[in-house]
Amino acid sequence: MQERVFHVLMRELCDEMGIKMEKLSNDRILQLTKDGKVRHIDGNRFDINPQAGGRITGNKYDTYEVLKSQNVPIITHFQVFSPTLSPSKIDDGGIWPTIIAKFNECGCLVVKANTGSEGKEVFLCLTQKDLEIAVHKLLNKKRSISICPFYDIKTEYRTFYLNGKVYLIYGKIQPSVIGDGVTDLGTLIEGLNLPNRKVARDNVARMDLDYIPEKGEEILISWKHNLSGGAIPVVLDSDSELYSRIEEIAISAGKAMNMNFATVDVIHTYDDELMVMEINSGICTARFSEKIENGYELAKGIYREAVKCLFQ
């Protein structure tokens, strides 16, 4: 079986830094030893963050509550509890009057699990039928979910935050196809070989796959910006004004959560607003390192700084 990209990278780093690396618990845990100190990486989570911070960032609504309380700009979340799994959290009016009111106020909503990653269990609801299906699907297995307004996102940015500094920011460009005036939409999408077709599946289901786009016509195939769904990473110029604005928000968010090592996802809307979308304590760079020139070395440089912190 081929070794994970992350494990290959970490093995290289440990060899370079004189660190002994062992794999434990079916290769999920990396145990690093140097100068009598033992440190661990669980999956892609480094034991460099406080336990509470790691747990909070693992829940999208909890993250919203903490950042909002400290005036860090973040997309609005509204929490809904499961009538069967968390009945004590629901008042006599039930959950639907408020959900429908939110839908009527916003016109459409994004419904998502409070835990999860890579765009999974996140649904854009354009109709009340979409809304009911998404809410029931998630609340059958989740104690709570979040409902958010739909933001018209120009680009979603991922920032790598470590000990009060941002080391890298890259944008995620939505996956799209360009028409040639001959090939139908379904064939063009098939040609993308999406890493995870499920991320774009709901959007594609609404499309006429027999439609033949005109030559040069661009068609977005997903409203999501996940690399696992075919989005394209583009490193942001560190000398740009936009970089400075995103950097400021990411640092504010990292400090507000008392995190030491995390990625902070920030959206940039067509109205030029910048807001945190979520924070991740698991630092995943596999798709980024594969899709961008010099991505492997950029990722390795970030992990090198994190490993140094482990043994300080």
C-alpha positions, -999 to 999 in steps of 0.1 A, spaced: 0 0 0 13 34 -9 23 56 21 3 87 27 18 119 13 17 134 48 36 105 62 62 107 34 66 144 41 69 139 79 94 111 75 116 134 54 113 161 79 121 139 108 152 125 90 164 160 83 158 172 119 172 142 137 138 130 150 128 94 154 93 88 139 72 57 147 37 48 134 12 37 161 -25 26 162 -29 14 126 -7 43 113 -31 70 126 -7 83 152 28 94 146 51 93 176 81 117 174 110 114 197 140 137 201 164 144 231 142 125 255 110 144 245 81 125 230 54 143 209 24 130 189 5 138 158 -30 122 156 -41 121 120 -30 155 110 -35 172 144 -4 182 162 -3 181 201 5 218 200 -31 232 206 -50 234 239 -76 206 241 -106 229 244 -95 249 214 -92 218 193 -127 206 204 -143 240 197 -128 244 162 -142 209 155 -177 223 158 -188 250 133 -214 265 155 -192 266 186 -165 284 165 -191 309 154 -201 316 190 -166 322 202 -155 344 173 -187 364 174 -182 371 211 -148 386 203 -160 406 173 -141 386 147 -160 387 115 -176 353 107 -205 341 86 -237 339 105 -247 305 120 -281 295 135 -281 263 155 -309 237 151 -313 208 175 -325 173 166 -361 167 180 -352 130 186 -316 132 197 -317 165 217 -354 170 226 -346 189 258 -330 217 237 -362 224 218 -391 246 231 -428 239 226 -429 257 193 -407 231 176 -379 238 151 -398 245 119 -413 280 124 -378 295 130 -363 275 101 -390 286 76 -387 322 89 -350 322 82 -356 308 47 -382 334 39 -358 361 52 -328 349 32 -344 334 1 -321 304 3 -300 287 30 -270 266 35 -276 236 59 -245 218 73 -234 194 99 -215 211 127 -188 186 124 -171 174 92 -148 186 64 -142 187 27 -176 200 19 -193 168 31 -228 171 46 -232 207 34 -263 215 13 -275 246 -6 -312 248 -2 -330 268 -29 -365 257 -21 -384 247 10 -383 211 -3 -345 212 -5 -345 226 31 -367 199 45 -347 171 29 -314 185 41 -326 192 76 -342 157 80 -312 140 65 -288 155 90 -309 156 121 -316 119 118 -279 113 129 -267 147 143 -276 162 176 -274 196 161 -267 213 128 -261 249 115 -282 269 91 -264 298 74 -274 325 48 -259 319 14 -230 342 7 -220 351 -29 -184 341 -25 -158 353 -50 -130 333 -36 -124 312 -4 -90 315 11 -72 291 34 -46 306 57 -20 286 77 -17 301 112 11 292 136 18 309 169 4 343 159 18 344 124 3 335 90 28 315 69 8 310 37 -26 320 21 -40 304 -10 -73 309 -27 -96 281 -39 -112 288 -73 -145 270 -79 -143 241 -104 -156 249 -138 -157 237 -174 -150 257 -206 -172 250 -236 -158 242 -270 -191 245 -289 -192 207 -296 -190 187 -264 -219 184 -240 -218 194 -204 -218 159 -190 -188 149 -210 -169 180 -201 -176 174 -164 -166 137 -167 -133 149 -182 -124 168 -150 -119 135 -131 -130 151 -98 -113 138 -67 -146 136 -49 -177 137 -71 -200 138 -41 -190 175 -34 -203 186 -68 -231 160 -72 -260 181 -58 -252 210 -81 -246 188 -111 -280 171 -105 -297 204 -113 -279 208 -147 -289 198 -182 -259 175 -189 -269 173 -226 -264 211 -230 -236 220 -253 -218 252 -240 -207 277 -265 -170 280 -273 -153 298 -244 -184 297 -222 -175 289 -186 -199 270 -164 -193 265 -127 -201 230 -116 -201 235 -79 -209 264 -55 -184 249 -31 -147 257 -30 -133 224 -18 -101 211 -34 -116 176 -29 -144 187 -52 -121 199 -80 -114 235 -69 -81 250 -80 -56 264 -55 -38 297 -62 -12 311 -38 -20 347 -28 8 373 -32 20 381 2 27 417 -8 -9 424 -18 -34 445 2 -58 416 2 -32 393 18 -28 419 46 -65 421 52 -70 383 53 -39 379 74 -53 403 100 -86 384 103 -68 350 105 -45 362 133 -75 376 152 -94 344 148 -64 322 159 -58 343 190 -95 344 198 -96 306 198 -63 303 217 -50 281 189 -13 276 181 -15 257 148 -46 258 126 -59 267 92 -84 296 91 -108 296 61 -118 331 51 -144 340 24 -141 370 1 -175 380 -12 -183 400 -44 -193 428 -20 -156 429 -8 -165 415 26 -140 392 44 -154 367 70 -141 336 87 -160 305 75 -143 279 98 -111 270 116 -95 236 113 -71 221 139 -63 193 115 -37 206 90 -43 189 57 -21 198 27 -22 166 5 -44 180 -24 -27 214 -22 7 199 -24 -3 179 -55 -21 206 -74 2 236 -71 37 242 -83 62 238 -54 32 229 -32 50 200 -16 79 222 -5 56 249 7 37 224 28 69 209 41 81 244 52 50 250 72 51 215 89 89 221 97 80 252 117 53 233 135 76 204 144 101 229 157 74 242 180 67 207 193 102 203 206 108 238 220 
